[in-house]
Amino acid sequence: MPELWIPGAAEPSLDDFVTRVHKQIGQYTASHAAEQSEVQIELADGGRLSVQALSAEPGYGFVTLAVHRNDGGGPEQVIVPVNAIRRIDLGPAEADRARFGFALPDDGTNERGAEPAA
């Protein structure tokens, strides 16, 4: 898919993209009764991943997703091109599925301050 460039617009930044996604997740979590949000990412191939964290590393058009494993083990990391992300779904993490919550970075940028927002 060709990229659209708008004159006067800054070049896209992966760090800014990830920061804005984290902010949106924090706002969603703060506005709902659930203590955590469940974040699922749909990729271009139709695959859906339940994501614990999102990082702008390693850069160069790629992001790292810390993915919850279906077998209940710890998260695995998947590095994907950012343009492979087709959709990001946010929903409240149900009490019995709390292990699928999303962990926002503790850098003071989320809506709840130092407390984990998702």
C-alpha positions as CSV (number, residue, x, y, z in Angstrom):
1,M,0.0,0.0,0.0
2,P,1.5,3.4,-1.0
3,E,2.1,5.8,1.8
4,L,0.3,9.1,1.8
5,W,2.4,12.2,2.5
6,I,0.7,15.5,3.3
7,P,2.8,18.6,2.7
8,G,3.6,20.3,6.1
9,A,3.0,17.1,8.0
10,A,5.8,15.7,10.1
11,E,7.3,12.4,9.0
12,P,5.5,9.5,10.9
13,S,7.3,8.4,14.0
14,L,7.0,4.9,15.5
15,D,7.7,6.3,19.0
16,D,4.8,8.8,18.5
17,F,2.5,6.1,17.2
18,V,3.2,3.8,20.2
19,T,2.9,6.7,22.7
20,R,-0.5,7.6,21.1
21,V,-1.7,4.0,21.2
22,H,-0.7,3.8,24.9
23,K,-2.5,7.0,25.6
24,Q,-5.7,5.7,23.9
25,I,-5.5,2.5,25.9
26,G,-5.1,4.5,29.1
27,Q,-8.0,6.7,28.3
28,Y,-10.2,3.7,27.4
29,T,-9.3,1.9,30.7
30,A,-9.9,5.0,32.8
31,S,-13.3,5.4,31.2
32,H,-14.5,1.9,31.9
33,A,-15.3,-0.1,35.0
34,A,-12.7,-2.8,34.4
35,E,-9.4,-2.4,36.1
36,Q,-7.5,-3.6,33.0
37,S,-8.2,-3.5,29.3
38,E,-7.7,-6.4,26.9
39,V,-5.9,-5.4,23.8
40,Q,-6.1,-7.5,20.6
41,I,-4.3,-6.7,17.4
42,E,-5.4,-8.0,14.1
43,L,-2.7,-8.4,11.5
44,A,-2.9,-8.2,7.7
45,D,-2.9,-12.0,7.4
46,G,-6.1,-12.2,9.6
47,G,-4.2,-13.4,12.7
48,R,-5.3,-12.0,16.0
49,L,-3.0,-11.5,18.9
50,S,-3.8,-10.8,22.5
51,V,-1.2,-8.3,23.5
52,Q,0.4,-7.5,26.9
53,A,2.6,-4.6,25.7
54,L,3.7,-2.7,22.6
55,S,7.1,-1.2,21.9
56,A,8.5,1.0,19.1
57,E,11.7,-1.1,19.1
58,P,13.5,-2.2,17.0
59,G,12.3,0.7,14.8
60,Y,12.8,1.0,11.0
61,G,9.1,0.3,10.4
62,F,8.9,-2.5,12.9
63,V,7.2,-2.7,16.4
64,T,7.5,-5.4,19.1
65,L,4.4,-7.0,20.5
66,A,4.6,-8.9,23.8
67,V,1.9,-11.5,23.2
68,H,0.0,-13.6,25.7
69,R,0.4,-17.3,25.0
70,N,-2.8,-19.4,24.6
71,D,-1.3,-22.1,26.9
72,G,-1.2,-19.7,29.8
73,G,2.6,-19.3,29.8
74,G,4.4,-16.0,29.9
75,P,4.3,-13.6,27.0
76,E,6.3,-14.1,23.9
77,Q,7.6,-11.3,21.8
78,V,6.7,-10.9,18.1
79,I,8.3,-8.2,15.9
80,V,6.0,-7.1,13.0
81,P,6.0,-4.4,10.5
82,V,3.8,-1.6,11.7
83,N,1.9,-1.6,8.4
84,A,0.9,-5.2,9.0
85,I,-1.4,-4.0,11.8
86,R,-4.9,-3.7,10.4
87,R,-6.9,-3.2,13.6
88,I,-6.5,-2.7,17.4
89,D,-9.4,-3.8,19.5
90,L,-9.8,-2.5,23.1
91,G,-12.2,-4.1,25.6
92,P,-12.5,-4.5,29.3
93,A,-10.5,-7.5,30.6
94,E,-13.0,-9.8,32.3
95,A,-12.1,-10.9,35.9
96,D,-11.5,-14.5,34.8
97,R,-9.4,-13.3,31.9
98,A,-7.4,-10.6,33.8
99,R,-4.1,-12.3,32.8
100,F,-4.8,-11.0,29.3
101,G,-4.6,-7.3,30.4
102,F,-2.4,-4.8,28.8
103,A,0.5,-3.2,30.8
104,L,1.1,0.5,30.0
105,P,4.6,1.8,30.6
106,D,5.1,3.4,34.0
107,D,6.5,6.7,32.6
108,G,3.8,9.1,33.8
109,T,2.2,9.3,30.3
110,N,-0.9,7.3,31.1
111,E,-4.1,8.8,32.5
112,R,-3.8,7.2,35.9
113,G,-0.3,8.4,36.8
114,A,2.1,5.9,38.2
115,E,-0.6,3.3,38.8
116,P,-0.8,0.7,35.9
117,A,-3.8,1.7,33.8
118,A,-4.3,-1.4,32.0
